[in-house]
Amino acid sequence: MRKQPVIWVCGPAGSGKTTLISSYIEARKIPCLWYQIDEADADPATFFFYLGQATQRASPRKRKPLPLLTPEYLQGIPIFTQRYFENLSNRLKIPSALIFDNYQEVPPNSSLHEIIPNGLSRIPEGMNVIFISRTEPPSAFIRLQANNLMGTLGWDELRLNPEESRAIIKSKTRQKLTKETFQHLHRLTDGWAAGLILMLESMKRGIEPQMLGKLTPERIIDYFGKELFDKTDKGIQDFFLKTAFLPKMTAKMAEALTDLPSANRILSSLSRNNYFTEKRLLTEPIYQYHPLFREFLISRAKETLSPETLSVLLHRAATLLEEADYTEDAVSLLRGVSDWDGLICLITKYAPMMLAQGRNFPLEDWLNSLPVEILENNPWLLYWMGACRLPFDPLLAHSFFEKAFEQFKAQENPSGIFLSWSGVVESIWFDLSDFKQFDKWISVLEELLHVFKEFPSREIEARVAYSMFTALLIRQPQHPEIEAWSERMLASLEYHANAGAKMTALFRQVLYRMFMGDYAKLGLVTESLQKLAKSQDVWPLARITTKFAETIFYRFTGSHERCLNAISDGLEISRRSGIHMLDRMFLFHGTLSALGVNDIEKANEFLKKLEKLPTTSKPWDTSFYHILKSRIALFQEHPEEACIHAETALKISIDAGSPLSLFICHLMNSHSMHQKGKDRESAEHLNQAFHLANMIQSKNAKFYVLIAKALFALDRGEEEACLLSLREALAIGREGKYFDTYIDQPSSMARICAKALETGIEVEYVQELVKIRNLISEKPSLHLQNWPWLIKVYTLGRFEIIKDGMPIRFSRKVQKKPLSMLKALIALGGREVREEQIADLLWPESDGDASHLSFLTTLHRLRQLLGHEKAIQYREGRLTLNDRYCWLDIWAFEHILAQAESQWKEGITESAVRAVEKALDMYRGSFLVEDAEQTWAISMRERLKSKFLRILNHLANYWVEVGHLEKAVECGQKGLEANDLIEELYQQLMTCYQGLGRKAEALAVYHQCRKTLSSVLGIEPSAKTEAIHRSIIENRCPGKK
């Protein structure tokens, strides 16, 4: 046992297997968990349930029970088994032994043979697992033998040798036997311990062993059983016949069945004398007859007892077995004698408990053993059959629930009516294929509520509430009572029978708030789930469900990293627990979250994992898969592929009949058709989506439609229509904090955001949207100062770097060279600047290698300072500020001026004027004014100043021409602030003030001009300036005499 953790002990009944193991355990005082297997353990859920109970009795200090094999685990039974055995092992001391007795009771076709070896891989060192069986190990155990992890003790090792037989004979009889008799007895029994003891017992009763030849154990039991039974007194015979119907019994059970106060003494004597009776010590002694002997006794009982006596006996036996928690044995007894009434009573009593334990299959087997006419005409039996099949075959479950509903309705049984109604609705939801069926059952419930003014119980009300809420959400989200049912469902949470039902109800609230765009309440529901999941007793499915709720909440509220963490945590819990019900949806939302931040690599990573999962047959799931593929295709600008998937999703959704998925499908078809250039078809789908959004009254659905309308109008060049939809959409988006727009093509989303910022629509919200979506304009929007650039650099009138919206604070001493590099790069144009140009400016005294090393070191420090590697590109010896990530005020200034000049030439005067005013507002002073001594900044400084003054003069002249002299004055003042040596500006100001009748101010400008020109340049004002001055004094217009 020390070398091999698993031991398989096999041999015929009575060969000493149990005695060998129990004596070994007792002699070495090894703690053990002894579990006796029976036919019911062929169902894995039953096996794990009863093994868990046995473990609880063995380690009562561990309050939390072992997990139940409920339906959610069935996709990952190997993982469940491993975790179960790990948990079980942690409850037992080391060293210890786990013993599975009577393993031969497991039928050959049971999946338990495959399950148990998987669990044995988690048994820790110091623990042994022992199997006691009458058969050889099943083929599933061969791997353990091949890896030398399992040893076998077979009949050859268990068989008594002559010396051992002789010792037993001497200990059991006082007769003096000859050597030949010893040898004969050993030969007859072939070393079988129980057979040898039976021989000795029969000799006491006058049966001579010489009468027999060599017998098998079966024949020995059959022969001696009959012989010994016939020679037993009548009272003991009667005791045998009655107790034979108890597969296992305590002395109290035997006494209750036989009315014999001496039952304890009789059983103890039978066991002590090996009279076909085994005794096991648990909390109290448990006795059972040898199977072959029990068969003989039952046969004899049926021959000798009257039918009336037999019927009474069987009912009493079944009752005793049930009272002792041997329910499966009681059922087996009732089935064997076709006591259908008794069986129905047990089914009705234990069905809820068995379903909660995941024992759907045994319960279904009990139900199927009933005659069809009984099953089909008992609504509770139909209801429980539906409940058994619900997780595995919703369509079949639906038919049982519906039949049950009709019969309950005929009986006017309110509990049955409401429960079966809920079952019908849940079966439609589980099937995920035809939600149109909900319409009928929504109406049915509304009619029932007119008949029954209240529910039979709070628990039934809770179940009906979340079923009705589900039906309304999926099929009739526009229903006027949906919010009332939502509140009713939340109010009844405390009345659910278990935490799992509460989690289910809350999760349906998550879906509702997600589809309706109420993310504030979505957050509150998620918090409620998180509180439930923190309980120490909560099972993995509750934690997985909570992580999925977090995934949805974080994705829709723009918290991508937290969404990824929730997905990672959820999938890890799924992996560890073997519960994979939500894997598909985790990966679905992970893909969309990655798309939402423009991370196509991460999106494809999730998609590959999703496509490796088993193909789903659920239409609704399939529809969402095609929606996902359509969105990825749109992101990658593959409109043909996007259309194919969007159309496929729409066809499936039409069949399924949920307005929620129909809305999404029409929206995706609209986007796909638009990208393909089919505007008419796109508009048709968008109109359908708009109709559905209004019908279901979903705020985020309306947002998705309006922002799509804005994009489509923008792409058609219809700016007014675009801005109309955009204002309405972004107002809704800001209020609801919507960051998923269903505009998956990054360039399209960037364009729509640029338009909003350009026109001042919901600027803060749009900036947050750009940041969350990681949007980068394909064509740098240099004119958009309010775009949330990663890096913004101001050089006009000041030098400042803004990173991620916050100014960079830096030490002049430490950062001097990196900042000088940045300034020099900007002064030289910022694009495609040769390394040699910057090196000559910053390290004029260094040679080539030293200069290059200094250049690379400084570039590295500059990138660290900016915090974004992509902000500065260095390729083929040239340096460039990346205009997709960086905004420079001088670039924006020159871009806007160029735009204004172009518009002026085209006669678009109003737009040109607005552009010029914007550019002038950006010019806050000279370029790099603090670096006036640096010769490399002079060229750029003078160029920008020249452009500024030229356009300023142009604008001032325009204002004069149109008679807006006040605005012309503002232009002149701005010009003098930039350069007070330009005489034309003084002349213009003097003329404007004169035209406004502000003589004193006009004369003040003249005196300022005269003083500045004299002190700085040593010259007098020009003749034109003097002429304007005289005209002001004489109160006449310039040029008139």
Sequence and secondary structure as in RCSB ss.txt:
>XXXX:A:sequence
MRKQPVIWVCGPAGSGKTTLISSYIEARKIPCLWYQIDEADADPATFFFYLGQATQRASPRKRKPLPLLTPEYLQ
GIPIFTQRYFENLSNRLKIPSALIFDNYQEVPPNSSLHEIIPNGLSRIPEGMNVIFISRTEPPSAFIRLQANNLM
GTLGWDELRLNPEESRAIIKSKTRQKLTKETFQHLHRLTDGWAAGLILMLESMKRGIEPQMLGKLTPERIIDYFG
KELFDKTDKGIQDFFLKTAFLPKMTAKMAEALTDLPSANRILSSLSRNNYFTEKRLLTEPIYQYHPLFREFLISR
AKETLSPETLSVLLHRAATLLEEADYTEDAVSLLRGVSDWDGLICLITKYAPMMLAQGRNFPLEDWLNSLPVEIL
ENNPWLLYWMGACRLPFDPLLAHSFFEKAFEQFKAQENPSGIFLSWSGVVESIWFDLSDFKQFDKWISVLEELLH
VFKEFPSREIEARVAYSMFTALLIRQPQHPEIEAWSERMLASLEYHANAGAKMTALFRQVLYRMFMGDYAKLGLV
TESLQKLAKSQDVWPLARITTKFAETIFYRFTGSHERCLNAISDGLEISRRSGIHMLDRMFLFHGTLSALGVNDI
EKANEFLKKLEKLPTTSKPWDTSFYHILKSRIALFQEHPEEACIHAETALKISIDAGSPLSLFICHLMNSHSMHQ
KGKDRESAEHLNQAFHLANMIQSKNAKFYVLIAKALFALDRGEEEACLLSLREALAIGREGKYFDTYIDQPSSMA
RICAKALETGIEVEYVQELVKIRNLISEKPSLHLQNWPWLIKVYTLGRFEIIKDGMPIRFSRKVQKKPLSMLKAL
IALGGREVREEQIADLLWPESDGDASHLSFLTTLHRLRQLLGHEKAIQYREGRLTLNDRYCWLDIWAFEHILAQA
ESQWKEGITESAVRAVEKALDMYRGSFLVEDAEQTWAISMRERLKSKFLRILNHLANYWVEVGHLEKAVECGQKG
LEANDLIEELYQQLMTCYQGLGRKAEALAVYHQCRKTLSSVLGIEPSAKTEAIHRSIIENRCPGKK
>XXXX:A:secstr
  S SEEEEE  TTSSHHHHHHHHHHHHT  EEEEE  GGGGSHHHHHHHHHHHHHHH TT  S      GGGGG
GHHHHHHHHHHHHHHHS SSEEEEEE GGGS TT THHHHHHHHHTT  TTEEEEEEESS   GGGHHHHHTT E
EEE HHHHS  HHHHHHHHHHH  S   HHHHHHHHHHHTT HHHHHHHHHHHHTT  GGG     HHHHHHHHH
HHHHHTS HHHHHHHHHHTT SSB HHHHHHHH  TTHHHHHHHHHHTTSSEEEEESSSEEEEE HHHHHHHHHH
HHHHS HHHHHHHHHHHHHHHHHTT HHHHHHHHHHTT HHHHHHHHHHHHHHHHHTT HHHHHHHHHTS HHHH
HT HHHHHHHHHHHTTT HHHHHHHHHHHHHHHHHHT HHHHHHHHHHHHHHHHHHTS GGGHHHHHHHHHHHHH
H SS S HHHHHHHHHHHHHHHHHH TT TTHHHHHHHHHHTGGGSSSHHHHHHHHHHHHHHHHHHT HHHHHHH
HHHHHHHHTSTT  HHHHHHHHHHHHHHHHHTT HHHHHHHHHHHHHHHHHHT  TTHHHHHHHHHHHHHHTT H
HHHHHHHHHHHHS     HHHHHHHHHHHHHHHHHTT HHHHHHHHHHHHHHHHHHT HHHHHHHHHHHHHHHHH
HT HHHHHHHHHHHHHHHHHHT HHHHHHHHHHHHHHHHHTT HHHHHHHHHHHHHHHHHHT    S   HHHHH
HHHHHHHHTTSSHHHHHHHHHHHT   SS  TT TTS  SEEEE BSS EEEETTEE    HHHHHHHHHHHHHH
HHTTSSSEEHHHHHHHH TTS HHHHHHHHHHHHHHHHHHHT GGGEEEETTEEEE TTTEEEHHHHHHHHHHHH
HHHHHTT HHHHHHHHHHHHHH  SSBTGGGTT GGGHHHHHHHHHHHHHHHHHHHHHHHHTT HHHHHHHHHHH
HHH TT HHHHHHHHHHHHHTT HHHHHHHHHHHHHHIIIII     HHHHHHHHHHHTTS TT  
